Amino acid sequence: MRLHRLDITAFGPFGASQSVDFDDLSAAGLFLLHGPTGAGKTSVLDAVCYALYGSVPGARQGSGQGMTLRSDHAAPGTRTEVRLELTVAGRRLEITRQPPRERLKLRGKGTTVDKAQTWLREYDPTTRAWKDLSRSHQEIGEEITQLLGMSREQFCQVVLLPQGDFARFLRADAEARGKLLGRLFDTRRFAEVEKRLAERRRATEAQVREGDAALLADAHRMQQAAGDAMELPELAPGEPGLAEAVLEAAAVARATARELLTIADRRLTAAESARAATGRELAEARELDRLQRRFAEARERAARLAERSDAHRAAQERMERARKAEAVAPALELRDVADSEHRRAAAAEARARALLPQALADAGAAPLAAAARRAAEELGGLESARRAERRLAALVEERAGLDRQERADEEVRQEAETWLADWETVRTGLQSRVDSAQEAATRAEQLAVQRDPARRRLTAARQRDRLTDDTEAARQRALAAAEDAVEARAHWLDLKEQRLHGIAAELAANLTDGTPCAVCGATQHPAPARKTAGHVDREAEERALTAYQTADELRAQAERHLGTVREALAAATAEAGDTPTARLAEEAEELEGAYTRARATASGLHAAQEELRRAEGEREQRVAAQQQAAVRSASRVAGRDRLEREQAALEEELTRARGAAESVTARAAQLERRAALLTDAADTARAAEDTAQRLKDADARLSDAAFRAGFDTPADAAAALLDDTAHRELQRRLDAWQTEDAAVRAVLAEADTADAARRPPADLTTAEQAAADADRRLREASSARDAADRCRAELDRLSAHAATSVRRLAPLREEYTRVARLASLAAGTSADNERRMRLESYVLAARLEQVAAAATARLLRMSSGRYTLVHSDDRSGRGRSGLGLHVVDAWTGRERDTATLSGGETFFASLALALGLADVVTDEAGGVRLDTLFIDEGFGSLDDQTLDEVLDVLDALRERDRSVGIVSHVPDLRRRIHAQLEVVKGRSGSVLRQRGAG
């Protein structure tokens, strides 16, 4: 890295614009940055750091996101800006940064904050012009960090060697020295390894304890199942030997459970035999008891049958009389039917005679029939009068129809006159509707032409809004992809560097005795390099390279997608313009509403035209109806006169025909009713005479049938009859008595029943009690056997589960032992770690050895060969070792602490340490060349000879084409170093004065 030019505006103590030409200052190799205290020497270095990283070292950054960097001497309208031109990794870049600032609002009162701005440009030697690379803070920061290979903290320690920091580092204790080295060499991954190992140890320990707890839970369940036959081991989860003790106790419990199961099986067999014997005895007692009770019940039933023998004989006699009476039943039914018919006929005759006049109430059937014929003949003579009466009713109805037609025609004429009076108004309104609809149709056609452009603009505006969000999302994805690519590249370079460091072991893996070495050509290989833990081979490097290439391809795809989205956004913006989407939507909605209303109005054109045509047709119809009504009214006058003459003749004829009745119809109704009554009375009189004769014949036949059946009177025969229900009940009683008698006789005749009756009574209670006791003993034995079997099965299941858990936990126990050993070793607490050195301290100790070796090369020249810096890993007191730093005095040959050095010796030792650290960090960062270095203060503590030796060492840096800037206010340096950059302070701010080597 080489600085070319620095431009500062309103930064720190510099109120105006200042420029530094580093190319001119670096021509002599050494240049001096001097000025009075507080003038702003360190601010020049802060500006370089701010240009590269966007922040300044340490506490000088302040708060407010860099707003404190603005000069208090700057004019209100001047924007703070730092521009740095440099060459790094073969590329000439220009970085411009403007920190945020607070200013007055352009409108209104109060203040507002302008955001920070950053620009990155690169010089193209082909076109001899600068080209823009980025304006993103994050992208520029990542690009600069990747090119330099250092963080801000590393840059400030390596390039801007700070005043006093390395003197403190030289005298610091191991803890403070470890913090600084940890920041420079970024050993957080080793600390993370320690943390991960500790977490892994705690996790595996928790898993082992959890597994032991589950194992103990199984042991407790086995103890509950086995009862007192199992004793638990007195061990806690995680203690050694727990699994073996649990499995041993489980084996003892299983053996005991099997013995108990064998005993329970034997007891169950004995109980089953006893239960079978008592069961047979109980069955025999129950059978004897059943036969004895059967014989006793049969004797009792026979006694009850003997008691009911008289009633049985009476029922038999009653059944015999009923069978004889069944022969008389048909005659009885015929007599009852004849009696019922005669009673109904006599009642009908009485009702018919009651309706007749008193003169005919006692007449016989023949006189009544003659009177009915005379009434029918008189009724036939009224038929002509009936026709005349019907014609008169028709004439009245016809005349009423003429009156209705006259009223209807009058209504038609009045309605037509009323409607025609408003015709002009109706026609004018309908014509206006037709004209309005035609105008709306024309307006709808005009609006239809404007709809499509408005819709396209609205669609483009919505697409513009959506693409705006998509652009931001695509930009974030592209930025994330770029970050992933940077991380993948850094990981690849890290693995590549690790492989290069271990390439000797990789080459040595293929060496065989007698075969020349590919590097030195030797055929003897006495001490080939060995692969260390974590060795990186070609495959790991190639995988990392593939991952980086994949991430870079994803980054390119994300950038291409971002470009595509931006192009689509530009096209949508060109179509929609800057008008807000809501405004375009309102305009489109208004246009659509106007178009819809115009279409709705225009859609009524055909209906309005049709309604106008219908109205004109209706007008013609009403005029014609008015004329036709007048013609019909004139024709009805002659018809009304004819009807009046015919009505008068018919009324005269009807007056003669109806006599005293109200009408001919009423007279005919009187005659019809009289003829019907007389006819009904004659018929009922003849029917009563016929039924009386049939009843007399039925009585004679019934008396004869009762005598032949053996009954004295028909009443005796009727009394002996049984209905179906009584007959079935009597027959059931007779059949039940016979069935019961046969059953009793059969039981009393059984030989085994009679034999059982002669034996002593059965002792059923004793037999049942013996069987119940045997059942109880069998259930108890069966329950005991089932319990023993369940205990054995449960112990087998739990033992198998415990054995499986022990086998499953075995790898975890081994892993826990291994992880715990590694964690203790990495944390420095293991007995194997003799110096109690943590892993991170071990790595930092290796780095410190490299720094001490690099610093010694310059310290020997600065001290005229007297002092050498060495690394010490001795323990101090009870603390841990690894980061000690001692100085070896060649004059005395003794090694002593760096705190014993004088002030001047401390300065050049610190300077040598800083330069050595810069070399090591540079190599660690990937070998980035640092062509410009700054050393801040400390030269005032040196004598002239030592100062010359120190300057010679610094001047020797030019051999590697480096330039070194010394920041100091020592007057003697202004005489020794010709290239100078002077900082002059004043009341209006500091200014820079530059003087080259010439």
Order of alpha helices (4+ residues) and beta strands (2+ residues): beta-beta-alpha-beta-alpha-beta-beta-beta-beta-beta-beta-alpha-alpha-beta-alpha-alpha-alpha-alpha-alpha-alpha-alpha-alpha-alpha-alpha-alpha-alpha-alpha-alpha-alpha-alpha-alpha-alpha-alpha-beta-beta-beta-alpha-beta-alpha-beta-alpha-beta-beta
